[in-house]
Amino acid sequence: MALTIKEITTEEFGHCVMISDTNLQIIVTIDYGPRIVSISENSAPNLIYHERDNEYHRCHGHKMRLTIDRPSNTLYCDNSPVMYSLLDDGIKFTQTITEPLPLEISMDIVPGTESGNLMIVHSVVNKSKEPVKLSIYTETPFRHEGFVFVPQSNINEHDKPSRILTLWDNSKWTDNRLYIGNQYVTVQGSHNPSRLKIGSNNTAGWCGYISGINSFIKRYVHNRTALYPFCQCSTYATANDKYVSIQTSSPFYRIEPLEIARHVENWIFPNANYICTPTDERSIDNFINSF
């Protein structure tokens, strides 16, 4: 599928690359990041929450982070300038970091065979002389008018626990933005300023966001035999008064010098042909079964 790729400069995000095909337009930051700060389909409004974060001198948007298996734990790796290069079927954004370890971070954006679908490949190359144990973690924030949903695990573990739900500090099970059903966990956006964050082992390997007729599905691979950070969770949902977000995580990888670890997400932008509400699991089922 033919792509149009050009550099643009915006007041809010600085220097960016705009990627477009027949139906989809994407804007990615290159002054820092890379961060996907805009995705719109057929001239529809941008799905991604993108208000500038003045505290950290960067903007929100889809981002990639690393969880290092050491006391410092989480590494933010998206504040340096980004290089980009063309691939045969997409575009690669690369950043090199030196602290706390020399690593090369990249995000490949590859359009699918069907217009409106994307593959996002998050990669890490170990540039150090020692093995590194890490997990790749991504976050995609959306406007808080909608809600995110995560399927409950339906794996039969033969009388062993099969569903893991974790709650972050200062979050509450009684939060009215949170709904825990038999098939789905949903987190609804609101003007509540307190942070709600919940994690799931999500053996199904997909999750989504719905706001009116706008919708988003993210697919990835959950490895049931691997070790994940944060109590074996691979999907997380967060809400505050600005946005709701979906986060996914790879398992921990031990990466030898010059080896590569990857976390791949496939993004789908279906039309929500059904009226969905966060507490009506049948409405979510009808939506999922419609594409």
Disulfide bonds with the S-S distance in Angstrom:
none
